[in-house]
């Protein structure tokens, strides 16, 4: 029945998201191809993939973490990502200083 409904009208249920992530992990499609095909963002699909991998890792632990432990681990991962992005932005800002096409800001 779901095959008759266009992608843009279907809900992205957990089952459907996991099927897409498995397809990406198997190499049947790429994140970019899936995003284009389904009208999703690359960041959205990458987040699904990262969450699935984290849950899989936890499921395979000898002593799986509880939900609170998983949340803490996810917060730590996201804080690390934010730190990386801030560093990248600082590098770009430094590289662009004095470039004639970049307007000066009050921070300089």
C-alpha positions in Angstrom: 0.0 0.0 0.0 2.8 2.5 0.9 4.3 2.0 -2.6 1.2 3.8 -4.1 1.7 6.9 -1.9 4.3 9.4 -3.1 7.4 9.8 -0.9 6.5 13.4 0.0 3.2 12.3 1.5 4.5 9.3 3.4 5.5 9.7 7.1 9.1 8.9 8.0 8.3 6.2 10.6 11.1 4.6 12.6 10.7 1.5 10.4 11.1 3.6 7.2 14.0 5.6 8.6 15.8 2.4 9.6 15.2 0.8 6.2 16.8 3.9 4.6 19.8 3.8 7.0 20.3 0.1 6.4 20.3 0.7 2.6 23.0 3.4 3.1 25.1 1.1 5.4 24.9 -1.7 2.8 26.2 0.7 0.1 23.0 0.4 -1.9 22.6 4.2 -1.9 24.6 7.2 -0.6 23.4 9.8 1.9 23.4 12.4 -0.9 21.4 10.2 -3.3 18.8 9.3 -0.6 18.4 13.0 0.4 17.8 14.0 -3.2 15.4 11.1 -3.9 13.3 11.6 -0.8 13.5 15.4 -0.5 15.4 15.2 2.8 18.5 17.0 4.0 21.8 15.3 4.1 22.1 16.4 7.8 18.8 14.8 8.6 19.8 11.5 7.2 23.3 11.6 8.7 21.7 12.2 12.1 19.5 9.1 11.6 22.5 7.1 10.6 24.6 8.3 13.6 21.7 7.6 16.0 21.3 4.1 14.5 25.0 3.3 14.9 25.0 4.5 18.5 22.0 2.4 19.3 23.6 -0.6 17.6 26.8 -0.2 19.5 24.9 0.0 22.8 22.8 -3.0 21.9 26.0 -5.1 21.4 27.6 -4.1 24.7 27.9 -6.7 27.4 26.1 -4.3 29.7 24.0 -1.9 27.6 23.6 1.7 28.9 20.2 2.8 30.0 18.4 5.6 28.2 20.0 8.3 30.4 23.5 7.0 29.6 22.7 7.1 25.9 21.4 10.7 26.2 24.6 11.7 28.0 26.7 10.0 25.3 24.7 11.8 22.6 25.2 15.2 24.3 28.9 14.6 24.5 29.1 13.7 20.8 27.0 16.8 19.9 29.2 19.1 22.0 32.3 17.7 20.3 30.7 18.3 16.9 29.8 21.9 17.9 33.4 22.4 19.0 34.7 21.1 15.7 32.4 23.4 13.8 33.4 26.5 15.9 37.1 25.7 15.1 36.3 25.4 11.4 34.4 28.7 11.5 37.3 30.4 13.2 39.7 29.1 10.6 37.5 30.4 7.8 37.1 33.8 9.5 40.9 34.1 9.9 41.5 33.1 6.3 38.9 35.7 5.1 40.3 38.6 7.1 41.3 41.4 4.8 39.8 39.8 1.7 38.4 42.6 -0.4 35.0 41.0 -0.9 34.3 40.5 2.8 32.7 43.4 4.6 34.3 44.5 7.9 32.3 43.8 11.0 32.3 45.5 14.4 34.2 42.5 15.8 37.4 43.4 14.0 
